[in-house]
Amino acid sequence: MISPVLPSYNRAKLSFVKGEGSWMVEADGRRFLDFASGIAVMSLGHGHPALVKALTDQANALWHTSNLYVVPQQQALAERLVEHTFADTVFFCNSGTEATELAVKMTRKYWADSDTPERTTILTFEGAFHGRSIAAISAAGSEKLTKGFGPLLPGFRQLPFGDHDALREAAAAPDVGAIMVEPLQGEGGIRTLPDACLKGLRDLCDAHGLLLIFDEIQCGVGRTGRLFAHEWAGIAPDIMMVAKGIGGGYPLGALLATEKAARGMTAGTHGSTYGGNPLGCAVGVAVMDEITKPGFLEEVRQKAGFLRQKLEGLVAAHPDVFESVRGSGLMLGLKCRAANTDVVAAGYDAQVLTVPAADNVLRILPALTITEDEIAAGIDRLDAAASAVSRKIAAA
């Protein structure tokens, strides 16, 4: 009999009933160290008091009005994002997928209003993940995402990851209008785009008059130790998608853009019933206020160094299970020799939560508020999980 919930996920047989900081409590009372953070969503951990207060205070005042009116909380969050980023303007939505949709529309409208509507092609890269709408899977292009969902949306050209010659040749084509990339791929296997490559992308876009679009849905909002990952390279995009961590667990997405890139998006060109609602934006303001506090991101960088050191030790201790550590900040990955799904499953038994990714990588995505003691506890549990996988390998 079909499940009342669409069976589009292979769900672990775990049911969590409470979250406390970096811990999640299962229905049977077991406490799990959360190295997954709802796939990089719980930026400030579970039940952060500032977020709980923001949500409950707003819930007791006003939930929804629609974008037919001024939403003060939306204005406040937009002002914070503009203050701390390259952006001149922000559109709020409910997810990263929605932000991707607007990025595509904004790009096409920009070129249409520039009297060059033929420049509809957006260059993307192998291993990318930008969401699961038709536009988003068309942008990524992988068979895993697109099989069975044709016809796909035209206007995207996928390039090999790291092939500079192919990129330079493609960027010169007269139909190309933008390049869209994740500074640090998440679903693609925690693959970092080096700072030199990000700078090169900015230069390439400037040389050909292209828009540069960064997808920081997973790697943004403090996860790499800067507010946004591209800041490490000292450059800025024209358009950027944000979600996950910005809501700290509340569904919230945003599209940030320069005034120039957004010039075609006038009244009536885009909308959202729930986007920028008072509840979501009140929580987003609280998230931004916490992450931009003096010293917060410095602490994230310190904890990231500690975590990476511990993970390197784990690789050395279990060479039959792990191969290497990759990533940046608190968005790290363990390249596995054993099946990454086996390590995830063994982690459930050891009461630690991780996330699989492509290229046989195990994602480590703790809350930015995790303590060093909790990191050490999580590593101990991953060590137990790896030992269980080693025994399984030896017995095979």
Secondary structure, DSSP 8 states (H G I E B T S, - for coil): ---SS---S---S--EEEEEBTEEEETTS-EEEESSHHHHT-TT-BT-HHHHHHHHHHHTT-----TTS--HHHHHHHHHHHHHSS-SEEEEESSHHHHHHHHHHHHHHHHHHTT-TT--EEEEETT----SSHHHHHHH--HHHHTT--S--SSEEEE-TT-HHHHHHHHTSTTEEEEEE-SEESTTTSEE--HHHHHHHHHHHHHHT-EEEEE-TTTTTTTTSSSSGGGGGT---SEEEE-GGGGTTS--EEEEE-TTTTTT--TTS---SSTT-HHHHHHHHHHHHHHTSTTHHHHHHHHHHHHHHHHHHHHHH-TTTEEEEEEETTEEEEEESS-HHHHHHHHHHHTEE-EEETTTEEEE---TT--HHHHHHHHHHHHHHHHHHHHHHHH-
